[in-house]
């Protein structure tokens, strides 16, 4: 029950029109905070790691901590590798114990995107109960090693969606709809809600086939989140907001307690700040009580 893949969580979310938070963590304190917030809210959870933190902390360490924490929790928890462009690293994370893998070949030509995504789908499915996320179109901004400037960004073409899903065999689809990684430069980012709705109807209109992923959750107004869920988004990626919350909380505590040298108190302060922010997201996504 506790250790699951992403599709297992998101099929129910898509069917019942709520969404699940996918939170990028960079250290163990963040991971514990994210899990505790979801356990208290009885909400399903997707823990995400980008490639750099996965390499820095170590694959075996991340998986060991994930299995220990998830194993003693009473909510479903997935461990997701986010935005990996390296086929071999995708495979090694599947071998190590991640339960959802994102192969990001979105900047490559369509046929190559299909080919690489299919390769990871076949490999992950053969290794175990591991699902795969693919991306169609490119999301602007910066996410770990993936950088796309705004004028390079290309929205997902709805006419290619069915072919991409069928030929790649992907379990989850992240369509580029105008959301961006990092911090939005405007209070009213240009998000193509209609495009997401069209894609959702194509894939999931008659029956739920492929849950849809929203990248660039940080900074989206609450009413945007609500509408994106209504249009079919069931997985929301949140990365930058956790990093900012962590750093701001650490700075705040050290500034107020400059003569104190107690890492435990510092960690607790930062952990509580992360929990509070994640709890806000659980409320926006409507996932409380869904575990």
C-alpha positions as CSV (number, residue, x, y, z in Angstrom):
1,X,0.0,0.0,0.0
2,X,2.6,2.6,1.0
3,X,5.2,2.0,-1.7
4,X,3.4,2.5,-5.1
5,X,4.0,3.8,-8.6
6,X,2.6,7.2,-9.8
7,X,0.0,5.8,-12.1
8,X,-1.6,3.8,-9.3
9,X,-2.0,7.1,-7.3
10,X,-3.1,9.3,-10.3
11,X,-5.7,7.2,-11.9
12,X,-8.0,7.8,-8.9
13,X,-7.1,11.5,-8.8
14,X,-7.9,11.9,-12.5
15,X,-11.2,10.0,-12.1
16,X,-12.3,12.1,-9.1
17,X,-10.9,15.4,-10.2
18,X,-8.4,16.2,-7.5
19,X,-4.6,16.4,-7.9
20,X,-1.6,14.9,-6.1
21,X,1.4,17.0,-5.1
22,X,4.8,16.0,-6.5
23,X,7.4,17.7,-4.3
24,X,11.1,18.0,-5.3
25,X,13.3,17.4,-2.3
26,X,17.0,18.1,-2.0
27,X,17.7,16.7,1.5
28,X,16.3,14.3,4.1
29,X,14.8,17.0,6.3
30,X,12.6,18.2,3.3
31,X,11.6,14.6,2.6
32,X,10.5,14.0,6.2
33,X,8.6,17.3,6.2
34,X,6.7,16.5,3.0
35,X,5.8,13.0,4.2
36,X,4.7,14.2,7.6
37,X,2.4,16.9,6.1
38,X,0.7,14.3,3.9
39,X,0.4,11.7,6.6
40,X,-1.3,14.2,8.8
41,X,-3.7,15.2,6.0
42,X,-4.2,11.5,4.9
43,X,-3.2,12.5,1.3
44,X,-1.4,10.5,-1.3
45,X,2.1,11.7,-2.2
46,X,4.7,11.8,-4.9
47,X,8.3,12.5,-3.7
48,X,10.5,13.8,-6.5
49,X,14.2,14.0,-6.9
50,X,15.9,15.8,-9.8
51,X,19.1,14.3,-11.2
52,X,21.6,16.5,-9.3
53,X,20.2,15.7,-5.8
54,X,19.9,12.1,-6.7
55,X,23.6,12.0,-7.6
56,X,24.7,14.2,-4.6
57,X,22.8,12.3,-1.9
58,X,23.3,8.9,-3.6
59,X,20.8,6.6,-5.2
60,X,21.0,3.9,-2.5
61,X,20.7,6.5,0.3
62,X,17.6,8.1,-1.2
63,X,15.9,4.8,-1.8
64,X,16.7,3.4,1.6
65,X,15.3,6.5,3.3
66,X,12.2,6.4,1.0
67,X,11.5,2.8,1.8
68,X,12.0,3.2,5.5
69,X,9.7,6.3,5.7
70,X,7.1,5.1,3.3
71,X,7.1,1.6,4.8
72,X,5.9,2.9,8.2
73,X,3.4,5.3,6.7
74,X,-0.3,4.6,6.1
75,X,-0.5,6.6,2.8
76,X,0.5,5.7,-0.7
77,X,3.9,7.2,-1.6
78,X,5.7,7.2,-4.9
79,X,9.4,8.0,-5.5
80,X,9.8,9.9,-8.8
81,X,12.9,10.8,-10.8
82,X,12.2,14.1,-12.4
83,X,13.4,15.5,-15.8
84,X,16.1,13.1,-16.6
85,X,17.6,13.4,-20.0
86,X,20.1,10.6,-19.6
87,X,18.7,7.2,-20.6
88,X,21.4,5.3,-18.6
89,X,20.7,7.2,-15.4
90,X,16.9,6.6,-15.9
91,X,17.7,2.9,-16.0
92,X,20.0,2.9,-13.0
93,X,17.3,4.7,-10.9
94,X,14.7,2.1,-12.0
95,X,17.2,-0.6,-10.9
96,X,17.8,1.3,-7.6
97,X,14.2,1.5,-6.5
98,X,12.5,4.6,-7.9
99,X,8.8,3.8,-8.7
100,X,8.3,6.4,-11.4
101,X,10.8,7.6,-13.9
102,X,10.6,10.7,-16.1
103,X,12.6,10.5,-19.3
104,X,12.7,14.0,-20.7
105,X,13.4,13.8,-24.4
106,X,11.1,16.7,-25.1
107,X,13.7,18.9,-26.8
108,X,14.5,16.2,-29.4
109,X,12.5,15.6,-32.6
110,X,9.2,13.9,-32.1
111,X,10.3,10.4,-33.4
112,X,13.4,10.5,-31.2
113,X,11.3,11.5,-28.2
114,X,9.1,8.5,-28.8
115,X,12.0,6.2,-29.3
116,X,13.8,7.2,-26.0
117,X,10.6,7.3,-24.0
118,X,9.6,3.8,-25.3
119,X,13.1,2.5,-24.3
120,X,12.6,3.6,-20.7
121,X,9.0,2.4,-20.6
122,X,10.0,-1.1,-21.8
123,X,13.0,-1.2,-19.4
124,X,11.1,0.1,-16.3
125,X,8.2,-2.2,-16.9
126,X,10.5,-5.1,-17.2
127,X,12.4,-4.3,-13.9
128,X,9.3,-4.1,-11.7
129,X,6.2,-2.1,-10.8
130,X,7.6,1.1,-12.2
131,X,5.7,3.7,-14.3
132,X,7.1,6.3,-16.7
133,X,6.3,9.9,-17.4
134,X,7.1,11.5,-20.7
135,X,6.9,15.1,-21.9
136,X,5.5,16.5,-25.2
137,X,6.4,20.1,-26.0
138,X,8.9,21.9,-23.9
139,X,8.3,23.7,-20.6
140,X,10.2,27.0,-20.2
141,X,12.5,27.9,-17.3
142,X,15.1,25.9,-15.4
143,X,14.8,22.6,-13.7
144,X,18.0,21.1,-12.4
145,X,20.1,20.4,-15.6
146,X,17.3,21.1,-18.0
147,X,17.2,24.7,-19.3
148,X,14.7,26.1,-21.8
149,X,14.5,29.8,-22.6
150,X,11.1,31.3,-23.2
151,X,11.4,31.8,-26.9
152,X,12.5,28.2,-27.3
153,X,9.5,26.9,-25.5
154,X,7.0,25.0,-27.7
155,X,3.5,24.1,-26.5
156,X,2.2,20.5,-26.8
157,X,0.5,19.8,-30.1
158,X,-2.8,18.0,-29.4
159,X,-2.7,16.4,-32.8
160,X,0.4,14.4,-31.7
161,X,-0.8,13.4,-28.3
162,X,-2.5,10.1,-29.1
163,X,0.3,8.9,-31.4
164,X,2.9,9.8,-28.7
165,X,1.1,8.0,-26.0
166,X,0.3,4.9,-28.1
167,X,3.8,4.6,-29.7
168,X,5.8,5.3,-26.5
169,X,3.6,3.4,-24.1
170,X,4.1,6.1,-21.6
171,X,2.0,5.9,-18.3
172,X,1.9,9.6,-17.6
173,X,2.0,12.6,-19.9
174,X,3.4,16.1,-19.1
175,X,2.1,18.4,-21.9
176,X,3.6,21.8,-22.3
177,X,0.8,24.3,-21.8
178,X,2.6,27.5,-20.9
179,X,3.5,26.8,-17.3
180,X,7.2,27.4,-16.4
181,X,9.9,26.1,-14.0
182,X,11.2,28.5,-11.5
183,X,9.5,31.8,-10.5
184,X,6.9,33.4,-12.7
185,X,7.7,37.0,-13.8
186,X,4.1,38.0,-13.8
187,X,1.1,37.6,-11.5
188,X,-0.9,36.4,-14.5
189,X,1.2,33.8,-16.4
190,X,-0.1,32.8,-19.8
191,X,-1.4,29.3,-19.3
192,X,-3.3,27.6,-22.1
193,X,-6.1,26.0,-20.1
194,X,-8.1,25.2,-23.3
195,X,-5.2,23.2,-24.7
196,X,-5.0,21.1,-21.5
197,X,-8.7,20.5,-21.6
198,X,-8.5,19.4,-25.3
199,X,-5.6,17.0,-24.5
200,X,-7.5,15.6,-21.5
201,X,-10.6,14.9,-23.6
202,X,-8.5,13.2,-26.3
203,X,-6.8,10.9,-23.8
204,X,-9.3,10.5,-21.0
205,X,-12.7,11.5,-22.4
206,X,-14.3,8.1,-22.7
207,X,-12.1,6.3,-20.1
208,X,-9.1,7.2,-18.0
209,X,-5.9,6.2,-20.0
210,X,-3.1,8.6,-19.2
211,X,-3.0,10.9,-16.2
212,X,-1.7,14.4,-17.0
213,X,1.1,16.2,-15.3
214,X,1.4,20.0,-14.6
215,X,5.0,21.2,-14.4
216,X,5.9,24.6,-12.9
217,X,3.6,24.6,-10.0
218,X,5.5,27.3,-7.9
219,X,3.8,30.7,-8.1
220,X,0.6,29.6,-9.9
221,X,-2.3,31.5,-8.4
222,X,-4.8,29.3,-6.6
223,X,-7.5,29.9,-9.2
224,X,-5.2,28.7,-11.9
225,X,-4.6,25.5,-9.9
226,X,-8.3,24.9,-9.5
227,X,-8.9,25.4,-13.2
228,X,-6.0,23.2,-14.3
229,X,-7.4,20.4,-12.1
230,X,-10.8,20.9,-13.7
231,X,-9.2,20.6,-17.1
232,X,-7.6,17.3,-16.3
233,X,-4.3,18.0,-14.5
234,X,-3.8,15.4,-11.7
235,X,-0.1,15.7,-10.8
236,X,1.4,19.1,-9.8
237,X,5.2,19.4,-9.7
238,X,6.4,21.8,-6.9
239,X,10.2,22.4,-6.7
240,X,11.3,26.0,-6.5
241,X,8.8,26.8,-3.7
242,X,10.3,24.2,-1.4
243,X,13.9,25.4,-2.1
244,X,12.9,29.0,-1.4
245,X,11.0,28.0,1.8
246,X,13.9,26.0,3.0
247,X,16.5,28.7,2.4
248,X,14.3,31.5,3.8
249,X,13.5,29.5,6.9
250,X,17.2,28.7,7.5
251,X,18.2,32.4,7.0
252,X,15.4,33.6,9.3
253,X,16.4,31.3,12.1
254,X,20.1,32.0,11.9
255,X,19.5,35.7,11.7
256,X,17.4,35.6,14.9
257,X,19.7,33.2,16.7
258,X,23.1,34.2,15.6
259,X,24.9,33.1,18.8
260,X,23.1,29.7,19.0
261,X,24.8,26.6,17.6
262,X,22.1,24.0,17.7
263,X,21.5,22.2,14.4
264,X,18.5,20.3,15.8
265,X,16.6,23.5,16.4
266,X,17.5,24.9,13.0
267,X,16.4,21.7,11.3
268,X,13.1,21.7,13.2
269,X,12.4,25.3,12.3
270,X,13.1,24.7,8.6
271,X,11.1,21.4,8.7
272,X,8.0,23.1,10.2
273,X,8.2,25.8,7.5
274,X,8.3,23.2,4.7
275,X,5.3,21.3,6.3
276,X,3.3,24.5,6.5
277,X,3.9,25.3,2.8
278,X,3.2,21.7,1.7
279,X,0.0,21.7,3.7
280,X,-1.2,24.8,1.8
281,X,-0.6,22.8,-1.4
282,X,-2.6,19.8,-0.2
283,X,-5.5,22.2,0.4
284,X,-5.3,23.7,-3.1
285,X,-5.0,20.3,-4.7
286,X,-7.9,18.8,-2.8
287,X,-5.9,15.7,-1.9
288,X,-6.6,15.7,1.8
289,X,-8.4,12.5,2.9
290,X,-7.9,10.8,-0.4
291,X,-5.3,8.3,0.8
